[in-house]
Amino acid sequence: MSSTKQKRENPKKVTGLQIQKLMEMPVTARLVLGECKLEIEEILKLGQGSMLVLDTHMKDNLKLYINDEEIAKAK
């Protein structure tokens, strides 16, 4: 059955199926506080309680990424 015919028969059912598919899609969300560069040797030395110095200041915006695309900034 074509999707056009399905929409004419029961648009709510088609919409429900589309929403269900959307709910099953994997999404990666990242909130970036800051960044830093480390050499592998430095990374290997990291352990519980290690501290990293980030390249941001207190007044800088946080960045929100969804699937690697920046979608928002927050203060």
C-alpha positions in Angstrom: 0.0 0.0 0.0 1.4 3.4 -0.9 2.1 6.0 1.8 -0.3 8.4 0.1 -3.1 5.9 0.4 -2.2 5.2 4.1 -2.4 8.9 4.9 -5.9 9.2 3.3 -7.1 6.1 5.3 -5.8 7.0 8.7 -3.5 10.0 9.1 -3.2 9.5 12.9 -1.9 5.9 12.4 0.8 7.1 9.9 1.8 10.0 12.2 2.0 7.5 15.2 4.3 5.3 13.2 6.5 8.2 12.2 6.7 9.3 15.8 7.6 5.8 16.9 10.4 5.7 14.3 11.6 9.1 15.5 11.6 7.9 19.2 13.8 4.9 18.2 16.5 7.0 16.5 19.8 7.2 18.3 20.9 10.8 19.2 24.1 12.0 20.6 24.0 15.1 22.8 27.1 16.9 24.1 27.3 19.9 26.4 30.8 21.4 25.9 32.2 23.3 28.9 35.5 23.8 27.3 38.4 22.1 25.5 42.0 21.3 26.0 44.8 19.6 24.1 46.8 16.8 25.7 49.5 14.6 24.4 49.0 10.8 24.7 51.5 10.6 27.5 49.5 13.1 29.5 46.2 11.3 28.8 47.7 8.0 30.0 48.6 9.6 33.3 45.1 10.8 34.0 43.3 9.0 36.8 40.5 9.6 39.4 40.8 13.1 40.8 42.9 14.4 37.8 42.2 18.0 36.8 42.2 19.4 33.3 42.7 23.1 32.5 40.1 24.1 29.9 40.4 27.0 27.4 37.3 28.7 28.6 36.5 31.5 31.0 33.7 31.7 33.6 31.7 34.1 31.3 32.0 32.0 28.2 29.0 30.2 26.8 28.5 26.5 27.1 27.7 24.8 23.7 25.1 22.2 23.1 25.6 19.8 20.2 23.1 17.3 18.9 24.7 14.7 16.5 27.8 16.9 16.2 25.9 20.0 15.2 25.9 23.0 17.5 22.3 23.9 18.1 22.4 26.1 21.2 24.6 28.2 23.5 23.9 28.7 27.2 25.3 31.1 29.7 
